[in-house]
Each structure stands twice: as C-alpha cells, then as structure tokens.
Amino acid sequence: MNPDCNILERIGATIRKLRKEKKLTQAELSSVCGVDRKFLSSIERGERNVSLITLCQITHALGKDFLSFANEVKANTQLHQ
C-alpha cells in the first residue's frame, strides 16, 4: 500500500474519531471549521489530500492543537502496523 494513502486514511480516521467523541455530525463540524461537508466526508474516508491550513481549521474546531492531533495520528498509525 502507498504510505501516502495510508497516512490520509489515518488522518481521516482520527478526525472521525474525534468528531464522534465530541458528538458532532459532519454538518456541525463543517459549519464550525468552514469546510464543506462533502469535502470533510472525503477527508474522513482518506480520499483527499488536505492542506495544512484546512487541517488546522478542522483540528481547532475539534478542540485540538495541530501537534496533539499529529501525535494522535501517529499513535493510531503505530497501533495499526
């Protein structure tokens, strides 16, 4: 598997996990962070290569700073190896 695709899947899975922990729908999160709901959905599925700025907007809306989010993605990646 292409490692770049794998990281996109891990980022998306982490966003989905955090969103569900906050009991937010995709529509609610997209409204808060200013990202289209369909685009957010494709990010969560690991289908989109999201920009750093957009990723920061999403993580901020989830109450995480970027570094703690990146550490969570890394931890999730190590769990699935």
Secondary structure, 3 states (H helix, E strand, C coil): CCHHHHHHHHHHHHHHHHHHHCCCCHHHHHHHHCCCHHHHHHHHCCCCCCCHHHHHHHHHHCCCCHHHHHHHHHHHHHHCC
